[in-house]
């Protein structure tokens, strides 16, 4: 960029010398090397070889509109490069690269899980008898931003739940409604002292969804695929409502 500006300055001086009636003689014995000099050094060299010149007695005209704009563009590019280099040097690696290996404390895990709507009790043991027979009761639970109507023995697929592994016992504590054959409890918005117990059976991927984007007459086509991470839960118990089973008597 500096060499280009120097060439523009030299061309202007040449035009000024041609316009003068008595052009000064140049010392041909002096060899001028333009490499490795700053613009200020170029100007001082030109002033020393050509003598004192009047900068206001001539004006450079050009029929090409891009000649005058070229210098401004070059200067803007130089300024942009300098500012970009300064901003890049001022940034730290920790500010731009996300911390993928973050370690959560036990309190942070419990708080984030409670915000989603569940609590991890621990791994399922062989001695635990959590699976029961079907009971005539249902519940409406909220996990994240989704609501599910579940009963004892049902299996549901939710978005991937963090901080839990396969065969972990969970408590779904955001219960919106409880119902049975003899009673219905509606929460405002949650039902107090109600809980739904579940077991994590699997972490899986949903079917692939194709995302296709196109802009006509722009030669723009993009095709992407997405598979949502899911967690399969098995409902094992519903607590907080009476579940009376009517026994059929022989006539």
C-alpha atoms as an extended CHARMM CRD file, in Angstrom:
* protein
*
       251  EXT
         1         1  UNK       CA              0.0000000000        0.0000000000        0.0000000000  PROA      1               0.0000000000
         2         2  UNK       CA              2.8650000000        2.3990000000        0.8100000000  PROA      2               0.0000000000
         3         3  UNK       CA              4.5360000000        1.7690000000       -2.5760000000  PROA      3               0.0000000000
         4         4  UNK       CA              1.2910000000        2.5540000000       -4.3680000000  PROA      4               0.0000000000
         5         5  UNK       CA              0.9520000000        5.8690000000       -2.5670000000  PROA      5               0.0000000000
         6         6  UNK       CA              4.5820000000        6.6760000000       -3.4050000000  PROA      6               0.0000000000
         7         7  UNK       CA              3.9150000000        6.0050000000       -7.0880000000  PROA      7               0.0000000000
         8         8  UNK       CA              0.9400000000        8.3760000000       -6.9480000000  PROA      8               0.0000000000
         9         9  UNK       CA              3.1450000000       11.0670000000       -5.3770000000  PROA      9               0.0000000000
        10        10  UNK       CA              5.8550000000       10.5900000000       -8.0180000000  PROA      10              0.0000000000
        11        11  UNK       CA              3.3050000000       10.7960000000      -10.8470000000  PROA      11              0.0000000000
        12        12  UNK       CA              1.9440000000       14.0390000000       -9.4280000000  PROA      12              0.0000000000
        13        13  UNK       CA              5.4440000000       15.5140000000       -9.1640000000  PROA      13              0.0000000000
        14        14  UNK       CA              6.1750000000       14.4830000000      -12.7400000000  PROA      14              0.0000000000
        15        15  UNK       CA              2.9840000000       16.1980000000      -13.9120000000  PROA      15              0.0000000000
        16        16  UNK       CA              3.9690000000       19.3120000000      -11.9780000000  PROA      16              0.0000000000
        17        17  UNK       CA              7.4520000000       19.3600000000      -13.5210000000  PROA      17              0.0000000000
        18        18  UNK       CA              6.0610000000       18.9930000000      -17.0230000000  PROA      18              0.0000000000
        19        19  UNK       CA              3.6820000000       21.8970000000      -16.4180000000  PROA      19              0.0000000000
        20        20  UNK       CA              6.5500000000       24.2220000000      -15.3890000000  PROA      20              0.0000000000
        21        21  UNK       CA              8.2690000000       26.3300000000      -18.0490000000  PROA      21              0.0000000000
        22        22  UNK       CA             11.7350000000       25.8950000000      -16.6160000000  PROA      22              0.0000000000
        23        23  UNK       CA             11.8460000000       22.4420000000      -15.0850000000  PROA      23              0.0000000000
        24        24  UNK       CA             14.7120000000       21.8690000000      -12.6830000000  PROA      24              0.0000000000
        25        25  UNK       CA             17.3970000000       19.4090000000      -13.6550000000  PROA      25              0.0000000000
        26        26  UNK       CA             17.5500000000       16.1730000000      -11.7620000000  PROA      26              0.0000000000
        27        27  UNK       CA             20.8590000000       14.8270000000      -10.5460000000  PROA      27              0.0000000000
        28        28  UNK       CA             21.1630000000       11.7050000000      -12.6850000000  PROA      28              0.0000000000
        29        29  UNK       CA             24.1250000000       10.5250000000      -10.6830000000  PROA      29              0.0000000000
        30        30  UNK       CA             21.8520000000        9.9980000000       -7.6650000000  PROA      30              0.0000000000
        31        31  UNK       CA             20.3610000000        6.4950000000       -7.5460000000  PROA      31              0.0000000000
        32        32  UNK       CA             16.9640000000        6.4250000000       -5.8490000000  PROA      32              0.0000000000
        33        33  UNK       CA             15.8900000000        3.1280000000       -4.2370000000  PROA      33              0.0000000000
        34        34  UNK       CA             12.2440000000        3.0230000000       -3.2420000000  PROA      34              0.0000000000
        35        35  UNK       CA             12.3730000000       -0.2820000000       -1.4330000000  PROA      35              0.0000000000
        36        36  UNK       CA             12.3090000000       -0.3990000000        2.3480000000  PROA      36              0.0000000000
        37        37  UNK       CA             11.4280000000        3.2910000000        2.8490000000  PROA      37              0.0000000000
        38        38  UNK       CA              8.4810000000        4.7540000000        4.6730000000  PROA      38              0.0000000000
        39        39  UNK       CA              6.1900000000        7.3600000000        3.0170000000  PROA      39              0.0000000000
        40        40  UNK       CA              7.8020000000       10.1150000000        5.1080000000  PROA      40              0.0000000000
        41        41  UNK       CA             11.2660000000        9.0650000000        3.9000000000  PROA      41              0.0000000000
        42        42  UNK       CA              9.9730000000        9.0160000000        0.2970000000  PROA      42              0.0000000000
        43        43  UNK       CA              8.7190000000       12.5930000000        0.6140000000  PROA      43              0.0000000000
        44        44  UNK       CA             11.9490000000       13.7960000000        2.2070000000  PROA      44              0.0000000000
        45        45  UNK       CA             13.9520000000       12.1160000000       -0.5860000000  PROA      45              0.0000000000
        46        46  UNK       CA             11.8010000000       13.7190000000       -3.2640000000  PROA      46              0.0000000000
        47        47  UNK       CA             12.0690000000       17.1500000000       -1.6340000000  PROA      47              0.0000000000
        48        48  UNK       CA             15.8540000000       16.8120000000       -1.3760000000  PROA      48              0.0000000000
        49        49  UNK       CA             16.2510000000       15.8380000000       -5.0420000000  PROA      49              0.0000000000
        50        50  UNK       CA             13.6670000000       18.1640000000       -6.5620000000  PROA      50              0.0000000000
        51        51  UNK       CA             14.1860000000       21.1210000000       -4.2220000000  PROA      51              0.0000000000
        52        52  UNK       CA             11.4310000000       23.1250000000       -2.5180000000  PROA      52              0.0000000000
        53        53  UNK       CA              8.1770000000       22.7500000000       -4.4220000000  PROA      53              0.0000000000
        54        54  UNK       CA              4.9430000000       24.5970000000       -4.0340000000  PROA      54              0.0000000000
        55        55  UNK       CA              2.2320000000       22.0160000000       -3.2910000000  PROA      55              0.0000000000
        56        56  UNK       CA             -0.6480000000       24.4020000000       -3.9630000000  PROA      56              0.0000000000
        57        57  UNK       CA              0.3090000000       25.5940000000       -7.4650000000  PROA      57              0.0000000000
        58        58  UNK       CA             -0.9440000000       22.4990000000       -9.2780000000  PROA      58              0.0000000000
        59        59  UNK       CA             -3.7740000000       20.0340000000       -9.0700000000  PROA      59              0.0000000000
        60        60  UNK       CA             -3.8620000000       16.5010000000      -10.4040000000  PROA      60              0.0000000000
        61        61  UNK       CA             -6.8770000000       15.7670000000      -12.5740000000  PROA      61              0.0000000000
        62        62  UNK       CA             -7.8760000000       12.3450000000      -13.7790000000  PROA      62              0.0000000000
        63        63  UNK       CA            -10.7470000000       11.0690000000      -15.8750000000  PROA      63              0.0000000000
        64        64  UNK       CA            -10.7720000000        7.8210000000      -13.9210000000  PROA      64              0.0000000000
        65        65  UNK       CA            -12.9770000000        8.1400000000      -10.8770000000  PROA      65              0.0000000000
        66        66  UNK       CA            -11.2740000000        5.2570000000       -9.1100000000  PROA      66              0.0000000000
        67        67  UNK       CA             -7.8820000000        7.0070000000       -8.9720000000  PROA      67              0.0000000000
        68        68  UNK       CA             -8.8260000000        9.3710000000       -6.1750000000  PROA      68              0.0000000000
        69        69  UNK       CA            -10.9220000000        6.7830000000       -4.4160000000  PROA      69              0.0000000000
        70        70  UNK       CA             -8.1230000000        4.2130000000       -4.5650000000  PROA      70              0.0000000000
        71        71  UNK       CA             -6.0330000000        6.0540000000       -2.0220000000  PROA      71              0.0000000000
        72        72  UNK       CA             -8.9580000000        6.4110000000        0.3540000000  PROA      72              0.0000000000
        73        73  UNK       CA             -9.8000000000        2.7270000000       -0.0220000000  PROA      73              0.0000000000
        74        74  UNK       CA             -6.1960000000        1.7280000000        0.5560000000  PROA      74              0.0000000000
        75        75  UNK       CA             -5.9590000000        3.9010000000        3.6450000000  PROA      75              0.0000000000
        76        76  UNK       CA             -9.2280000000        2.4710000000        4.9500000000  PROA      76              0.0000000000
        77        77  UNK       CA             -7.9630000000       -1.0550000000        4.3460000000  PROA      77              0.0000000000
        78        78  UNK       CA             -4.7590000000       -0.2750000000        6.2150000000  PROA      78              0.0000000000
        79        79  UNK       CA             -6.7310000000        1.1470000000        9.1290000000  PROA      79              0.0000000000
        80        80  UNK       CA             -9.0730000000       -1.8800000000        9.1600000000  PROA      80              0.0000000000
        81        81  UNK       CA             -6.1160000000       -4.2700000000        9.1500000000  PROA      81              0.0000000000
        82        82  UNK       CA             -4.4510000000       -2.3870000000       11.9980000000  PROA      82              0.0000000000
        83        83  UNK       CA             -7.6300000000       -2.3370000000       14.0820000000  PROA      83              0.0000000000
        84        84  UNK       CA             -8.2480000000       -6.0170000000       13.3510000000  PROA      84              0.0000000000
        85        85  UNK       CA             -4.7130000000       -6.8890000000       14.4340000000  PROA      85              0.0000000000
        86        86  UNK       CA             -5.0670000000       -4.8300000000       17.6090000000  PROA      86              0.0000000000
        87        87  UNK       CA             -8.4220000000       -6.4090000000       18.4550000000  PROA      87              0.0000000000
        88        88  UNK       CA             -7.0490000000       -9.8770000000       17.7690000000  PROA      88              0.0000000000
        89        89  UNK       CA             -4.0450000000       -9.2370000000       19.9710000000  PROA      89              0.0000000000
        90        90  UNK       CA             -6.2690000000       -7.8890000000       22.7570000000  PROA      90              0.0000000000
        91        91  UNK       CA             -8.5610000000      -10.9360000000       22.7660000000  PROA      91              0.0000000000
        92        92  UNK       CA             -7.7820000000      -13.8730000000       24.9590000000  PROA      92              0.0000000000
        93        93  UNK       CA             -8.3160000000      -17.4960000000       24.0430000000  PROA      93              0.0000000000
        94        94  UNK       CA            -10.6170000000      -18.0930000000       26.9870000000  PROA      94              0.0000000000
        95        95  UNK       CA            -12.9940000000      -15.3360000000       25.8290000000  PROA      95              0.0000000000
        96        96  UNK       CA            -13.5950000000      -16.8080000000       22.3610000000  PROA      96              0.0000000000
        97        97  UNK       CA            -13.3490000000      -20.5670000000       22.8760000000  PROA      97              0.0000000000
        98        98  UNK       CA            -16.1910000000      -22.0050000000       24.9720000000  PROA      98              0.0000000000
        99        99  UNK       CA            -15.2740000000      -24.1280000000       27.9450000000  PROA      99              0.0000000000
       100       100  UNK       CA            -16.5110000000      -27.5340000000       26.7980000000  PROA      100             0.0000000000
       101       101  UNK       CA            -14.9860000000      -29.4660000000       29.7050000000  PROA      101             0.0000000000
       102       102  UNK       CA            -16.7450000000      -27.5940000000       32.4750000000  PROA      102             0.0000000000
       103       103  UNK       CA            -17.0860000000      -29.4500000000       35.7500000000  PROA      103             0.0000000000
       104       104  UNK       CA            -20.3090000000      -28.8520000000       37.6860000000  PROA      104             0.0000000000
       105       105  UNK       CA            -20.4500000000      -28.9940000000       41.4380000000  PROA      105             0.0000000000
       106       106  UNK       CA            -23.0720000000      -31.0790000000       43.2220000000  PROA      106             0.0000000000
       107       107  UNK       CA            -25.1290000000      -27.9860000000       44.0850000000  PROA      107             0.0000000000
       108       108  UNK       CA            -25.0650000000      -26.7600000000       40.4650000000  PROA      108             0.0000000000
       109       109  UNK       CA            -26.1690000000      -30.1680000000       39.1930000000  PROA      109             0.0000000000
       110       110  UNK       CA            -29.0740000000      -30.3260000000       41.6220000000  PROA      110             0.0000000000
       111       111  UNK       CA            -30.1500000000      -26.7440000000       40.8510000000  PROA      111             0.0000000000
       112       112  UNK       CA            -30.0860000000      -27.2420000000       37.0700000000  PROA      112             0.0000000000
       113       113  UNK       CA            -31.8890000000      -30.5920000000       37.3000000000  PROA      113             0.0000000000
       114       114  UNK       CA            -34.5610000000      -29.0700000000       39.5570000000  PROA      114             0.0000000000
       115       115  UNK       CA            -35.0690000000      -26.2670000000       37.0710000000  PROA      115             0.0000000000
       116       116  UNK       CA            -35.7060000000      -28.8110000000       34.3150000000  PROA      116             0.0000000000
       117       117  UNK       CA            -38.0300000000      -30.8180000000       36.5560000000  PROA      117             0.0000000000
       118       118  UNK       CA            -36.2920000000      -33.9020000000       37.9200000000  PROA      118             0.0000000000
       119       119  UNK       CA            -33.9860000000      -35.1260000000       40.6580000000  PROA      119             0.0000000000
       120       120  UNK       CA            -31.4480000000      -37.9390000000       40.4370000000  PROA      120             0.0000000000
       121       121  UNK       CA            -31.6240000000      -40.4500000000       43.2980000000  PROA      121             0.0000000000
       122       122  UNK       CA            -28.8190000000      -42.7320000000       42.1880000000  PROA      122             0.0000000000
       123       123  UNK       CA            -28.2620000000      -45.9740000000       40.2830000000  PROA      123             0.0000000000
       124       124  UNK       CA            -30.7960000000      -48.7730000000       40.3740000000  PROA      124             0.0000000000
       125       125  UNK       CA            -29.7620000000      -51.7690000000       42.4960000000  PROA      125             0.0000000000
       126       126  UNK       CA            -30.6390000000      -55.4070000000       42.0800000000  PROA      126             0.0000000000
       127       127  UNK       CA            -32.4250000000      -55.4660000000       45.4240000000  PROA      127             0.0000000000
       128       128  UNK       CA            -34.7210000000      -52.5550000000       44.4510000000  PROA      128             0.0000000000
       129       129  UNK       CA            -38.2470000000      -53.6180000000       43.5460000000  PROA      129             0.0000000000
       130       130  UNK       CA            -39.3900000000      -50.4910000000       41.7790000000  PROA      130             0.0000000000
       131       131  UNK       CA            -41.4760000000      -52.0360000000       39.0210000000  PROA      131             0.0000000000
       132       132  UNK       CA            -45.0750000000      -52.5580000000       40.0670000000  PROA      132             0.0000000000
       133       133  UNK       CA            -48.2640000000      -53.7270000000       38.4630000000  PROA      133             0.0000000000
       134       134  UNK       CA            -50.5400000000      -51.3220000000       36.6480000000  PROA      134             0.0000000000
       135       135  UNK       CA            -52.4690000000      -48.9460000000       38.8920000000  PROA      135             0.0000000000
       136       136  UNK       CA            -55.5410000000      -46.9780000000       37.7260000000  PROA      136             0.0000000000
       137       137  UNK       CA            -54.0170000000      -43.5130000000       38.1050000000  PROA      137             0.0000000000
       138       138  UNK       CA            -52.3690000000      -40.9830000000       35.8180000000  PROA      138             0.0000000000
       139       139  UNK       CA            -50.3410000000      -37.7910000000       36.1230000000  PROA      139             0.0000000000
       140       140  UNK       CA            -49.3790000000      -34.8600000000       33.9350000000  PROA      140             0.0000000000
       141       141  UNK       CA            -45.7170000000      -33.9720000000       34.4480000000  PROA      141             0.0000000000
       142       142  UNK       CA            -43.5550000000      -31.2380000000       32.9770000000  PROA      142             0.0000000000
       143       143  UNK       CA            -39.9750000000      -31.9290000000       31.8950000000  PROA      143             0.0000000000
       144       144  UNK       CA            -38.2670000000      -28.9020000000       30.5000000000  PROA      144             0.0000000000
       145       145  UNK       CA            -40.7760000000      -27.2350000000       28.1920000000  PROA      145             0.0000000000
       146       146  UNK       CA            -42.7930000000      -30.4010000000       27.4180000000  PROA      146             0.0000000000
       147       147  UNK       CA            -45.7200000000      -31.9820000000       29.2310000000  PROA      147             0.0000000000
       148       148  UNK       CA            -46.5180000000      -35.7000000000       29.3560000000  PROA      148             0.0000000000
       149       149  UNK       CA            -49.5190000000      -37.6640000000       30.5270000000  PROA      149             0.0000000000
       150       150  UNK       CA            -48.1360000000      -40.8130000000       32.1470000000  PROA      150             0.0000000000
       151       151  UNK       CA            -49.3380000000      -43.8460000000       34.0610000000  PROA      151             0.0000000000
       152       152  UNK       CA            -47.6020000000      -46.6330000000       35.8830000000  PROA      152             0.0000000000
       153       153  UNK       CA            -45.5990000000      -48.7430000000       33.4190000000  PROA      153             0.0000000000
       154       154  UNK       CA            -45.5210000000      -46.1810000000       30.5620000000  PROA      154             0.0000000000
       155       155  UNK       CA            -42.3570000000      -45.2360000000       28.7030000000  PROA      155             0.0000000000
       156       156  UNK       CA            -41.7480000000      -41.7280000000       27.3650000000  PROA      156             0.0000000000
       157       157  UNK       CA            -39.0260000000      -40.0670000000       25.3160000000  PROA      157             0.0000000000
       158       158  UNK       CA            -37.7650000000      -36.6570000000       26.4490000000  PROA      158             0.0000000000
       159       159  UNK       CA            -34.9170000000      -34.4600000000       25.3710000000  PROA      159             0.0000000000
       160       160  UNK       CA            -31.5390000000      -35.6010000000       26.6090000000  PROA      160             0.0000000000
       161       161  UNK       CA            -31.3530000000      -35.2180000000       30.3990000000  PROA      161             0.0000000000
       162       162  UNK       CA            -27.9930000000      -34.2270000000       31.8200000000  PROA      162             0.0000000000
       163       163  UNK       CA            -26.3230000000      -35.6100000000       34.9360000000  PROA      163             0.0000000000
       164       164  UNK       CA            -28.0440000000      -39.0110000000       34.6660000000  PROA      164             0.0000000000
       165       165  UNK       CA            -26.9910000000      -42.3400000000       33.2290000000  PROA      165             0.0000000000
       166       166  UNK       CA            -28.7530000000      -45.5260000000       32.2390000000  PROA      166             0.0000000000
       167       167  UNK       CA            -30.4510000000      -47.3450000000       35.1680000000  PROA      167             0.0000000000
       168       168  UNK       CA            -30.5500000000      -44.1990000000       37.2980000000  PROA      168             0.0000000000
       169       169  UNK       CA            -33.6320000000      -43.5340000000       39.4370000000  PROA      169             0.0000000000
       170       170  UNK       CA            -35.3330000000      -40.1730000000       38.9520000000  PROA      170             0.0000000000
       171       171  UNK       CA            -38.0910000000      -38.2100000000       40.6580000000  PROA      171             0.0000000000
       172       172  UNK       CA            -40.1930000000      -35.9940000000       38.3710000000  PROA      172             0.0000000000
       173       173  UNK       CA            -41.2740000000      -33.2850000000       40.8000000000  PROA      173             0.0000000000
       174       174  UNK       CA            -43.1150000000      -30.9100000000       38.4440000000  PROA      174             0.0000000000
       175       175  UNK       CA            -46.5400000000      -32.5520000000       38.6120000000  PROA      175             0.0000000000
       176       176  UNK       CA            -49.3300000000      -30.4410000000       37.1170000000  PROA      176             0.0000000000
       177       177  UNK       CA            -52.2750000000      -32.8090000000       37.5460000000  PROA      177             0.0000000000
       178       178  UNK       CA            -53.1550000000      -36.0940000000       39.2260000000  PROA      178             0.0000000000
       179       179  UNK       CA            -56.1570000000      -38.2360000000       38.4230000000  PROA      179             0.0000000000
       180       180  UNK       CA            -57.7580000000      -41.5610000000       39.2810000000  PROA      180             0.0000000000
       181       181  UNK       CA            -61.1770000000      -43.1760000000       39.1040000000  PROA      181             0.0000000000
       182       182  UNK       CA            -62.3300000000      -41.4590000000       42.3020000000  PROA      182             0.0000000000
       183       183  UNK       CA            -60.2280000000      -38.2850000000       42.5860000000  PROA      183             0.0000000000
       184       184  UNK       CA            -58.7120000000      -35.4790000000       40.4920000000  PROA      184             0.0000000000
       185       185  UNK       CA            -56.1560000000      -32.9910000000       41.8020000000  PROA      185             0.0000000000
       186       186  UNK       CA            -55.2530000000      -29.9210000000       39.7500000000  PROA      186             0.0000000000
       187       187  UNK       CA            -52.1210000000      -27.9910000000       40.6520000000  PROA      187             0.0000000000
       188       188  UNK       CA            -51.7670000000      -24.1960000000       40.8380000000  PROA      188             0.0000000000
       189       189  UNK       CA            -49.4810000000      -24.6170000000       38.9820000000  PROA      189             0.0000000000
       190       190  UNK       CA            -47.8890000000      -27.6240000000       40.7630000000  PROA      190             0.0000000000
       191       191  UNK       CA            -49.4740000000      -30.2480000000       42.9550000000  PROA      191             0.0000000000
       192       192  UNK       CA            -47.8440000000      -30.1860000000       46.4210000000  PROA      192             0.0000000000
       193       193  UNK       CA            -46.4880000000      -33.4420000000       47.8690000000  PROA      193             0.0000000000
       194       194  UNK       CA            -46.7800000000      -35.1830000000       44.4890000000  PROA      194             0.0000000000
       195       195  UNK       CA            -44.0370000000      -37.0500000000       42.6910000000  PROA      195             0.0000000000
       196       196  UNK       CA            -43.6140000000      -39.4210000000       39.7800000000  PROA      196             0.0000000000
       197       197  UNK       CA            -40.8250000000      -42.0000000000       39.9770000000  PROA      197             0.0000000000
       198       198  UNK       CA            -39.0400000000      -43.0990000000       36.8180000000  PROA      198             0.0000000000
       199       199  UNK       CA            -35.9980000000      -45.0690000000       35.6850000000  PROA      199             0.0000000000
       200       200  UNK       CA            -33.6540000000      -44.1240000000       32.8410000000  PROA      200             0.0000000000
       201       201  UNK       CA            -33.7050000000      -46.9350000000       30.3080000000  PROA      201             0.0000000000
       202       202  UNK       CA            -31.7760000000      -45.5510000000       27.3450000000  PROA      202             0.0000000000
       203       203  UNK       CA            -30.0480000000      -42.5710000000       25.7560000000  PROA      203             0.0000000000
       204       204  UNK       CA            -30.8590000000      -42.6600000000       22.0490000000  PROA      204             0.0000000000
       205       205  UNK       CA            -31.0810000000      -40.5540000000       18.8970000000  PROA      205             0.0000000000
       206       206  UNK       CA            -34.2860000000      -39.5880000000       17.1420000000  PROA      206             0.0000000000
       207       207  UNK       CA            -34.9070000000      -40.1590000000       13.4480000000  PROA      207             0.0000000000
       208       208  UNK       CA            -32.9590000000      -37.8910000000       11.1310000000  PROA      208             0.0000000000
       209       209  UNK       CA            -34.6250000000      -34.6810000000       10.0170000000  PROA      209             0.0000000000
       210       210  UNK       CA            -33.4940000000      -33.1390000000        6.7230000000  PROA      210             0.0000000000
       211       211  UNK       CA            -33.1460000000      -29.3430000000        6.6270000000  PROA      211             0.0000000000
       212       212  UNK       CA            -33.0130000000      -28.0220000000        3.0570000000  PROA      212             0.0000000000
       213       213  UNK       CA            -32.5380000000      -24.3370000000        2.2400000000  PROA      213             0.0000000000
       214       214  UNK       CA            -32.7280000000      -22.7740000000       -1.2040000000  PROA      214             0.0000000000
       215       215  UNK       CA            -32.6880000000      -19.2780000000       -2.6680000000  PROA      215             0.0000000000
       216       216  UNK       CA            -33.9190000000      -19.1550000000       -6.2110000000  PROA      216             0.0000000000
       217       217  UNK       CA            -31.7680000000      -17.5480000000       -8.8980000000  PROA      217             0.0000000000
       218       218  UNK       CA            -28.8800000000      -17.3020000000       -6.4080000000  PROA      218             0.0000000000
       219       219  UNK       CA            -27.3050000000      -20.7640000000       -6.8480000000  PROA      219             0.0000000000
       220       220  UNK       CA            -27.7670000000      -21.3040000000       -3.1090000000  PROA      220             0.0000000000
       221       221  UNK       CA            -28.6480000000      -24.7630000000       -1.7980000000  PROA      221             0.0000000000
       222       222  UNK       CA            -27.8250000000      -26.1530000000        1.6180000000  PROA      222             0.0000000000
       223       223  UNK       CA            -28.7660000000      -29.5840000000        2.9460000000  PROA      223             0.0000000000
       224       224  UNK       CA            -28.2250000000      -30.5500000000        6.5590000000  PROA      224             0.0000000000
       225       225  UNK       CA            -29.3630000000      -33.3990000000        8.7800000000  PROA      225             0.0000000000
       226       226  UNK       CA            -30.1820000000      -33.3660000000       12.4840000000  PROA      226             0.0000000000
       227       227  UNK       CA            -30.8020000000      -36.1660000000       14.9810000000  PROA      227             0.0000000000
       228       228  UNK       CA            -32.1410000000      -35.0310000000       18.3310000000  PROA      228             0.0000000000
       229       229  UNK       CA            -30.6800000000      -36.6560000000       21.4400000000  PROA      229             0.0000000000
       230       230  UNK       CA            -33.3880000000      -38.3330000000       23.5360000000  PROA      230             0.0000000000
       231       231  UNK       CA            -33.7170000000      -40.0490000000       26.8940000000  PROA      231             0.0000000000
       232       232  UNK       CA            -36.1400000000      -42.9170000000       27.4180000000  PROA      232             0.0000000000
       233       233  UNK       CA            -37.8390000000      -43.0210000000       30.8270000000  PROA      233             0.0000000000
       234       234  UNK       CA            -39.9130000000      -45.8130000000       32.3560000000  PROA      234             0.0000000000
       235       235  UNK       CA            -42.5860000000      -44.6580000000       34.8080000000  PROA      235             0.0000000000
       236       236  UNK       CA            -42.6440000000      -46.9240000000       37.8500000000  PROA      236             0.0000000000
       237       237  UNK       CA            -44.7980000000      -45.1500000000       40.4550000000  PROA      237             0.0000000000
       238       238  UNK       CA            -47.1310000000      -42.1860000000       40.9800000000  PROA      238             0.0000000000
       239       239  UNK       CA            -47.3970000000      -40.7240000000       44.4780000000  PROA      239             0.0000000000
       240       240  UNK       CA            -49.7180000000      -38.0960000000       45.9120000000  PROA      240             0.0000000000
       241       241  UNK       CA            -53.1630000000      -39.5510000000       45.1170000000  PROA      241             0.0000000000
       242       242  UNK       CA            -55.3280000000      -42.3590000000       46.4480000000  PROA      242             0.0000000000
       243       243  UNK       CA            -55.3950000000      -45.4170000000       44.2130000000  PROA      243             0.0000000000
       244       244  UNK       CA            -58.2440000000      -47.5970000000       45.3860000000  PROA      244             0.0000000000
       245       245  UNK       CA            -58.7830000000      -50.7980000000       43.4950000000  PROA      245             0.0000000000
       246       246  UNK       CA            -62.2650000000      -52.2380000000       43.5220000000  PROA      246             0.0000000000
       247       247  UNK       CA            -62.3300000000      -55.9500000000       44.2220000000  PROA      247             0.0000000000
       248       248  UNK       CA            -64.9990000000      -57.8550000000       42.3260000000  PROA      248             0.0000000000
       249       249  UNK       CA            -67.1600000000      -59.9860000000       44.6300000000  PROA      249             0.0000000000
       250       250  UNK       CA            -68.8020000000      -63.1890000000       43.5280000000  PROA      250             0.0000000000
       251       251  UNK       CA            -72.5800000000      -62.9670000000       43.2750000000  PROA      251             0.0000000000
